[in-house]
Amino acid sequence: MRRAVIGTVVVAGLALGFGSAALAQAIEPVQSANLPSITSSTTSLVETLPPPIQDPVPAEAADMAPIPDVVPEKRTGPLNVHVFGDSLGDGIWAGLYRKLPKADGYKVTKHSRVSTGLVRKDFYNWSKAVRQIVAKHRVDVAVVMIGTNDRQTIVEGGRHALRSPGWEAIYKARIDDMTQVLKDEGAEVFWVELPAMRSPRFGRDMKYFNTLFEDRAAANGITYVPTWQRTLGSNGKYSAYGLDDKGRKRLMRTNDGIHFTMRGYVKMAGFVTTAMEEAARMEEVGPIVELPVEPVAVAPLIDPITGATITAPLAPAPPAPLAPDQPVAPSVDQPAAPDAPGDQSAVSGTPQRSERAGVSEVASTIAGALSDLRGFVLPEPKPGRADDLRQPAE
């Protein structure tokens, strides 16, 4: 009843055109007569209403991890490419210096040393040197090419001749040690295969080293860059000449049959940069995961007459009998009727097939049968053409 009175006063005030102040003065006497205020009535009304209905949260959303607010930092500055190795490593550095210019965001640094290797620690200790290098420099990419000076005896706990089990075990351990130091610093390692050599004896030893390098690269999870087959000539043998980056035939090797000209080192560096690009694409795409193939359930065959399950394959249905007036197509498995009375091969039951005809005559018979069935005649073959299936003249 009290709300009706207030509503009547408000409506009347609006109908008479009262202003907001006059309307407030008209309502005030009504509220002063111990009537509850509009605000309190509205609040109590809201409190009595049921809570709003909310959509249920899916179970998948409840299990999802929260989206991280921190975005991984991108690499700043140039990509630091460091080259390790012997004199061939020197050449790879020169080629990479030209293939990866500073203007494109690369910094190529040379750490290779002429006449060094992994055997003679007394001459140059690569295990110690690589630790000092990574302590001073940030190594993003490490390119290693070494081995041409390692045809020597290893002295460690005794003397170990080249290719002996002790020599091989120590040499592999030194490869792993150098690789692990670079990987621990976050470097991506590319181990370059030794190229083809002119001397067969020297080349056999370099091939042996390559088997060790490739084996340890796979075991340590680094990229192995093949070069041997790529540095052979078109005849599959050693050649001092080859095609440069522009496809022109140039002198690629020096007179010693081991090292390269500058064009050759640029070509070798191209093998490394290609491997770097492929590794970058694989990192963006991610490894390819093969999903397991689930076996498809096949419903058993049911005999429509007996209702039993058929386990053995059904026998082929016999051919339907032909009508009396329907012509019978000639069979390609049986000899054709003799064309002349003097043809004794058909009378004796021997097919018309000479030893020299072979497949050609069989193919000709099949082609003739198909021609009769389809109602047209094949054109006369011309000698020397692909459809000339006739047997050669005696």
C-alpha positions as CSV (number, residue, x, y, z in Angstrom):
1,M,0.0,0.0,0.0
2,R,2.8,2.4,0.8
3,R,4.6,1.6,-2.4
4,A,1.3,2.3,-4.3
5,V,1.2,5.7,-2.6
6,I,4.8,6.5,-3.6
7,G,4.2,5.4,-7.2
8,T,1.1,7.5,-7.4
9,V,3.0,10.6,-6.3
10,V,5.8,9.9,-8.8
11,V,3.5,9.4,-11.7
12,A,1.4,12.4,-10.8
13,G,4.5,14.6,-10.6
14,L,5.7,13.4,-14.0
15,A,2.2,14.0,-15.5
16,L,2.1,17.6,-14.2
17,G,5.5,18.3,-15.4
18,F,7.2,18.8,-12.0
19,G,10.9,19.3,-12.0
20,S,13.3,17.0,-10.1
21,A,13.4,19.3,-7.1
22,A,9.6,19.6,-6.8
23,L,9.3,15.9,-7.3
24,A,11.7,15.3,-4.4
25,Q,9.7,17.7,-2.1
26,A,6.5,15.8,-3.0
27,I,8.1,12.4,-2.0
28,E,9.7,13.7,1.1
29,P,6.5,14.0,3.2
30,V,5.5,10.5,2.3
31,Q,8.9,9.0,3.4
32,S,8.8,11.1,6.6
33,A,5.7,9.2,7.7
34,N,7.8,6.2,8.9
35,L,7.9,4.7,5.4
36,P,10.8,2.6,4.3
37,S,13.0,4.3,1.7
38,I,13.1,3.2,-1.9
39,T,16.8,2.3,-1.6
40,S,16.3,-0.1,1.3
41,S,13.3,-1.7,-0.4
42,T,15.3,-2.2,-3.6
43,T,18.2,-3.7,-1.6
44,S,16.0,-6.2,0.2
45,L,14.4,-7.1,-3.0
46,V,17.8,-7.9,-4.6
47,E,18.9,-9.9,-1.6
48,T,15.8,-12.1,-1.9
49,L,16.5,-12.9,-5.6
50,P,18.2,-16.2,-6.4
51,P,21.8,-16.1,-7.7
52,P,22.3,-15.9,-11.4
53,I,22.8,-19.2,-13.3
54,Q,26.4,-19.7,-14.6
55,D,27.5,-22.0,-17.3
56,P,29.3,-25.0,-16.0
57,V,33.1,-25.1,-16.6
58,P,34.1,-27.9,-18.9
59,A,36.4,-30.5,-17.4
60,E,39.0,-30.0,-20.1
61,A,39.2,-26.3,-19.2
62,A,39.6,-27.1,-15.6
63,D,42.6,-29.3,-16.3
64,M,44.3,-26.9,-18.7
65,A,47.5,-25.2,-17.5
66,P,47.3,-21.4,-17.2
67,I,48.7,-19.4,-20.1
68,P,52.1,-18.0,-19.1
69,D,52.5,-14.3,-19.0
70,V,56.3,-14.4,-19.6
71,V,57.3,-14.5,-23.3
72,P,60.7,-16.2,-24.0
73,E,63.4,-13.7,-24.7
74,K,64.7,-13.6,-28.3
75,R,68.4,-13.8,-29.1
76,T,69.9,-10.3,-29.3
77,G,73.0,-9.4,-31.3
78,P,74.6,-11.4,-34.1
79,L,74.7,-15.2,-34.5
80,N,78.1,-16.2,-33.3
81,V,79.6,-18.9,-35.5
82,H,82.9,-20.4,-34.2
83,V,85.1,-22.6,-36.3
84,F,87.4,-25.3,-34.8
85,G,89.8,-27.6,-36.5
86,D,93.1,-27.9,-38.5
87,S,94.1,-26.4,-41.8
88,L,90.9,-27.6,-43.5
89,G,89.1,-25.8,-40.7
90,D,91.0,-22.7,-41.7
91,G,89.5,-23.0,-45.1
92,I,86.0,-23.6,-43.8
93,W,86.3,-20.4,-41.8
94,A,87.3,-18.5,-44.9
95,G,84.4,-19.8,-46.8
96,L,81.9,-19.2,-44.0
97,Y,83.2,-15.7,-43.6
98,R,82.1,-15.0,-47.2
99,K,78.9,-17.0,-47.0
100,L,77.7,-15.4,-43.7
101,P,78.4,-11.7,-43.9
102,K,78.2,-9.5,-40.8
103,A,75.6,-7.4,-42.6
104,D,73.2,-10.3,-42.4
105,G,73.6,-10.7,-38.7
106,Y,76.5,-13.2,-38.4
107,K,79.8,-13.1,-36.7
108,V,82.3,-15.8,-37.8
109,T,85.3,-16.4,-35.6
110,K,88.3,-18.6,-36.3
111,H,89.8,-20.9,-33.7
112,S,91.3,-23.5,-36.1
113,R,95.0,-24.2,-35.9
114,V,97.2,-25.5,-38.7
115,S,98.9,-29.0,-38.1
116,T,96.7,-29.7,-35.0
117,G,94.5,-32.7,-34.3
118,L,93.0,-34.8,-31.5
119,V,96.0,-37.1,-31.1
120,R,98.9,-35.0,-30.1
121,K,97.9,-33.3,-26.9
122,D,101.5,-32.4,-26.3
123,F,101.5,-30.3,-29.4
124,Y,98.1,-28.7,-29.0
125,N,95.5,-29.7,-26.4
126,W,92.1,-29.2,-28.0
127,S,90.3,-30.4,-24.8
128,K,91.9,-27.5,-22.8
129,A,91.6,-25.0,-25.6
130,V,87.9,-25.4,-26.3
131,R,87.1,-24.9,-22.6
132,Q,89.1,-21.6,-22.6
133,I,87.3,-20.5,-25.7
134,V,83.7,-21.1,-24.4
135,A,84.7,-19.3,-21.2
136,K,85.5,-16.1,-23.1
137,H,83.0,-16.2,-26.0
138,R,79.4,-16.9,-26.6
139,V,79.2,-19.8,-29.0
140,D,75.9,-20.1,-30.8
141,V,77.1,-22.4,-33.6
142,A,80.2,-24.5,-33.5
143,V,81.7,-25.9,-36.8
144,V,84.4,-28.6,-36.4
145,M,86.6,-30.0,-39.2
146,I,89.6,-31.9,-38.0
147,G,91.5,-35.1,-38.5
148,T,94.0,-34.8,-41.4
149,N,97.0,-34.8,-38.9
150,D,95.8,-37.6,-36.7
151,R,97.5,-40.6,-38.4
152,Q,99.8,-41.0,-35.4
153,T,100.2,-43.1,-32.4
154,I,98.3,-42.0,-29.2
155,V,100.4,-42.0,-26.0
156,E,98.0,-42.3,-23.1
157,G,98.5,-45.0,-20.5
158,G,100.9,-46.6,-23.0
159,R,101.3,-46.4,-26.8
160,H,98.4,-47.2,-29.0
161,A,98.9,-47.6,-32.7
162,L,96.5,-46.2,-35.3
163,R,93.3,-48.2,-35.7
164,S,94.1,-50.4,-32.7
165,P,91.2,-50.9,-30.2
166,G,92.9,-48.7,-27.6
167,W,93.6,-46.0,-30.1
168,E,90.0,-46.0,-31.3
169,A,88.5,-45.9,-27.7
170,I,90.7,-42.9,-26.7
171,Y,90.0,-41.1,-30.0
172,K,86.2,-41.5,-29.6
173,A,86.5,-40.3,-26.0
174,R,88.2,-37.1,-27.2
175,I,85.6,-36.5,-29.8
176,D,82.9,-36.8,-27.2
177,D,84.7,-34.6,-24.8
178,M,85.0,-31.7,-27.3
179,T,81.4,-32.1,-28.4
180,Q,80.1,-32.2,-24.8
181,V,81.9,-29.0,-23.8
182,L,80.4,-27.1,-26.8
183,K,76.9,-28.5,-26.1
184,D,77.1,-27.6,-22.4
185,E,77.5,-24.0,-23.4
186,G,74.4,-24.1,-25.6
187,A,76.1,-24.3,-28.9
188,E,74.7,-26.1,-31.9
189,V,77.5,-28.3,-33.2
190,F,78.1,-29.2,-36.9
191,W,80.8,-31.8,-37.4
192,V,82.1,-31.6,-41.0
193,E,83.1,-34.8,-42.8
194,L,86.6,-35.0,-44.3
195,P,86.5,-34.6,-48.1
196,A,87.7,-37.0,-50.8
197,M,91.5,-37.3,-51.1
198,R,93.7,-37.8,-54.1
199,S,96.0,-40.4,-52.4
200,P,94.2,-43.7,-52.1
201,R,96.2,-44.7,-49.0
202,F,95.7,-41.4,-47.3
203,G,92.0,-41.4,-48.3
204,R,91.5,-44.8,-46.7
205,D,92.6,-43.4,-43.3
206,M,90.4,-40.3,-43.8
207,K,87.4,-42.6,-44.5
208,Y,88.2,-44.5,-41.3
209,F,88.2,-41.2,-39.3
210,N,84.8,-40.3,-41.0
211,T,83.2,-43.5,-39.7
212,L,84.3,-42.5,-36.2
213,F,83.0,-38.9,-36.6
214,E,79.7,-40.0,-38.0
215,D,79.2,-42.6,-35.3
216,R,79.9,-40.1,-32.5
217,A,77.8,-37.4,-34.1
218,A,74.8,-39.7,-34.0
219,A,75.5,-40.8,-30.4
220,N,75.9,-37.2,-29.2
221,G,72.9,-35.8,-31.1
222,I,74.8,-33.3,-33.3
223,T,74.6,-32.6,-37.0
224,Y,77.0,-34.5,-39.3
225,V,77.7,-32.6,-42.5
226,P,78.7,-35.1,-45.4
227,T,81.3,-33.9,-47.9
228,W,83.1,-37.0,-49.3
229,Q,80.6,-37.9,-52.1
230,R,80.0,-34.2,-52.8
231,T,83.7,-33.7,-53.6
232,L,84.1,-36.5,-56.1
233,G,84.1,-35.9,-59.8
234,S,81.3,-36.9,-62.2
235,N,82.9,-40.3,-62.7
236,G,82.8,-41.0,-58.9
237,K,86.6,-40.5,-58.5
238,Y,88.8,-37.8,-57.1
239,S,88.9,-34.7,-59.3
240,A,90.6,-31.4,-58.8
241,Y,87.8,-29.7,-60.8
242,G,84.2,-29.2,-59.9
243,L,81.2,-26.9,-60.2
244,D,81.2,-23.7,-58.1
245,D,78.2,-22.0,-56.6
246,K,77.2,-20.6,-60.0
247,G,77.4,-24.0,-61.8
248,R,80.7,-23.2,-63.6
249,K,83.5,-25.8,-63.8
250,R,86.5,-24.4,-61.8
251,L,89.6,-25.6,-60.1
252,M,88.5,-26.6,-56.6
253,R,91.6,-28.5,-55.1
254,T,95.2,-27.5,-54.6
255,N,98.3,-29.4,-55.9
256,D,98.6,-31.5,-52.7
257,G,95.3,-33.3,-53.3
258,I,94.1,-32.5,-49.8
259,H,93.3,-28.8,-49.5
260,F,91.0,-26.6,-51.6
261,T,91.2,-23.4,-53.5
262,M,89.1,-20.4,-52.2
263,R,86.3,-21.4,-54.6
264,G,86.4,-24.9,-53.2
265,Y,86.2,-23.6,-49.6
266,V,83.3,-21.5,-50.4
267,K,81.6,-24.6,-51.9
268,M,82.4,-26.5,-48.7
269,A,81.1,-23.7,-46.6
270,G,77.8,-23.9,-48.6
271,F,77.4,-27.5,-47.3
272,V,77.6,-26.2,-43.8
273,T,75.1,-23.3,-44.3
274,T,72.7,-25.6,-46.0
275,A,72.9,-27.9,-42.9
276,M,72.3,-24.9,-40.7
277,E,69.2,-23.9,-42.6
278,E,67.8,-27.4,-42.4
279,A,68.4,-27.6,-38.7
280,A,66.6,-24.3,-38.2
281,R,63.6,-25.5,-40.2
282,M,63.5,-28.7,-38.1
283,E,63.6,-26.7,-34.9
284,E,60.6,-24.6,-36.1
285,V,58.5,-27.5,-37.3
286,G,59.5,-29.9,-34.6
287,P,60.1,-33.6,-34.8
288,I,57.7,-35.7,-36.9
289,V,55.8,-38.1,-34.6
290,E,54.4,-41.2,-36.2
291,L,51.0,-42.1,-34.7
292,P,50.4,-45.8,-34.0
293,V,48.1,-47.4,-36.5
294,E,45.2,-49.2,-34.8
295,P,44.0,-52.4,-36.3
296,V,40.7,-52.2,-38.1
297,A,38.1,-54.6,-36.9
298,V,36.6,-56.6,-39.8
299,A,33.2,-58.1,-39.3
300,P,33.1,-61.9,-39.9
301,L,31.4,-63.2,-43.1
302,I,28.1,-64.9,-42.5
303,D,26.7,-67.5,-44.8
304,P,23.2,-66.1,-45.9
305,I,21.8,-69.6,-46.1
306,T,23.1,-71.5,-43.1
307,G,23.9,-68.5,-40.9
308,A,27.3,-70.0,-40.0
309,T,30.5,-67.9,-39.9
310,I,32.7,-68.3,-42.9
311,T,36.4,-68.7,-42.0
312,A,37.7,-70.0,-45.4
313,P,37.7,-67.8,-48.5
314,L,34.8,-68.2,-50.7
315,A,35.3,-70.2,-53.9
316,P,34.8,-68.1,-57.1
317,A,31.3,-68.5,-58.6
318,P,31.2,-70.6,-61.8
319,P,30.7,-68.5,-65.0
320,A,27.1,-68.1,-66.2
321,P,26.2,-70.3,-69.2
322,L,26.1,-68.4,-72.5
323,A,23.0,-68.2,-74.7
324,P,23.1,-70.4,-77.8
325,D,23.1,-67.4,-80.2
326,Q,25.8,-65.5,-78.2
327,P,29.2,-65.7,-79.9
328,V,32.1,-67.1,-77.8
329,A,35.2,-64.9,-77.6
330,P,38.4,-66.6,-78.5
331,S,40.6,-67.6,-75.6
332,V,44.1,-66.2,-75.4
333,D,45.3,-69.3,-73.6
334,Q,44.4,-71.7,-76.4
335,P,45.9,-71.8,-80.0
336,A,43.8,-70.2,-82.7
337,A,42.2,-72.3,-85.5
338,P,44.5,-72.9,-88.4
339,D,44.3,-70.3,-91.2
340,A,45.1,-72.8,-93.9
341,P,44.8,-76.5,-94.5
342,G,48.6,-76.9,-94.6
343,D,49.1,-75.5,-91.1
344,Q,50.2,-78.7,-89.2
345,S,51.0,-76.9,-85.9
346,A,47.4,-76.6,-85.0
347,V,46.6,-80.1,-86.0
348,S,49.3,-81.5,-83.8
349,G,48.1,-79.4,-80.9
350,T,51.2,-77.3,-80.7
351,P,50.6,-73.6,-80.2
352,Q,51.8,-71.2,-83.0
353,R,54.8,-69.8,-81.0
354,S,58.4,-69.7,-82.1
355,E,61.2,-69.5,-79.6
356,R,62.1,-66.0,-80.8
357,A,58.6,-64.6,-80.6
358,G,58.3,-64.9,-76.9
359,V,56.3,-62.2,-75.2
360,S,55.6,-60.3,-78.5
361,E,53.4,-63.1,-79.8
362,V,51.5,-63.4,-76.6
363,A,50.9,-59.7,-76.5
364,S,49.7,-59.7,-80.1
365,T,47.2,-62.5,-79.3
366,I,45.8,-60.6,-76.3
367,A,45.5,-57.4,-78.4
368,G,43.6,-59.3,-81.1
369,A,41.2,-60.9,-78.6
370,L,40.5,-57.5,-77.1
371,S,39.9,-56.0,-80.5
372,D,37.3,-58.7,-81.4
373,L,35.5,-58.2,-78.1
374,R,35.3,-54.5,-78.4
375,G,34.1,-54.6,-82.0
376,F,36.9,-52.7,-83.7
377,V,40.0,-53.7,-85.6
378,L,43.5,-52.4,-84.5
379,P,45.3,-50.4,-87.2
380,E,48.1,-52.1,-89.1
381,P,51.3,-51.6,-87.2
382,K,54.2,-49.9,-88.9
383,P,57.6,-51.5,-88.7
384,G,59.8,-50.0,-86.0
385,R,56.8,-48.4,-84.1
386,A,56.0,-49.3,-80.5
387,D,52.8,-51.2,-81.4
388,D,54.6,-53.4,-84.0
389,L,54.2,-56.7,-82.1
390,R,54.9,-59.0,-85.0
391,Q,57.7,-61.6,-84.6
392,P,60.8,-60.8,-86.6
393,A,61.4,-62.4,-89.9
394,E,63.3,-65.6,-90.0
